[in-house]
């Protein structure tokens, strides 16, 4: 059996939907890492307090990545059962991260 065949991955999806979804989430996490590096530029004007958004972003990224690894396994099984649950936890963590980072940015620009 060729390693490119869908059965080698544990599902029969010829479009490899779990892989596409995982790649999309990983691109989102890469964007979060870029935001982390942008926050590093805040250290000279704001001091070490600027590390809070960096630490927060990295922690959220790690949590989402851990969830995505489990989600990938669920997605491959769900394709066989024709039922894939939505990524509720990952969306909530990522959405909350964006809100908190936005508030930190507004505070730093407006009151810093």
N, C-alpha and C positions, 0 to 999 in steps of 0.2 A: 504494500500500500504506500502510495506516495505521500510525503508529509504535507503536501499542498491540498490534499483532499479533505473536505469538511469532516469526515468521520474521524480523522486522526485528532481533531480538536474536541470531540465529544458531542457534536451536534450536527444536524443536517442542513444548516442554513447556508445556501450557496453564496449569499451576500455577506456572510460573516458579521451579522449585526452586533453580537457582543464585542467583537474586536473594534468595530467602528465606534461604538459607544465608549469603550474604554479609551480609545485614542482621543476622542473629543474631550473626555474628562481630563486626560493627561495634558492636553493643550491648555485647558483652563488652569490646571495646577502650575504649568510653566508660566502662565501669565501672572499667577499669584507670586511666584518666585521673582519675577521681574519687578513687581510692586515692592517686594521685600528689599531689593537692591536700591530702589528709588528712595525708600525710607532711610537707607543708610546715609544718604546725602543730608539728612536732617541732623545728624550728630553734631557737626560744627556749630550751627546756630542754636540748637536746643539742648545739647549735652546728651548724657547717657539716657535720658528719658525717651529719646528717639528710638531706643532699642526695643521699647515695649511693642510698637506695631510690628517690628521685625519678628520678634519672638512669637507674637500672637499669630502672624501670618504663617510662619513656619509650623507652628503647632497645628493650626487648622489644616494646612496642607498635608501634614503627616496623617492626621485623623481621617481626612477624606481619602487619601491613598490606601490606608488600611481598609476602609470601608469598600473601596473599589475592588480590591483584591477578592474580598468575599462576594461582592456583587457579581463579578465576572463568573464565578463558579455557579451562583444562583441563576444567572442568565442562561448559561449553557444548559442547565437542567430545565429551566423554564421554557426554553424553546421546544424541548421534547414534549412538555406538558401543555404547550401553547398558552402559557400564562407567566408573564414576567412582572413582578411587582415594581412599582415606581421607586426611584432612588430618593425616598423621602429624607432620610437622615443626611445624605450627602448634600442635597439641595438646601436643607435647613442650615447645616454647618457653613456652607459656602455663602449663602445669603446673609447669615449672621456676621460672618467675617467681613463681607463687603460693607455692611452697615456700620460695624464697629470701626473699621479702618476709615470710612468716610467721616464719621464723627471725630475721630482722632485728627484727621486732616483739617477739618473745619475748625476744630479747637486750636490746633497749632497755628494755622494761618490767621485766625481771627483774634486769638488771645495770647499767642506766643510771642 
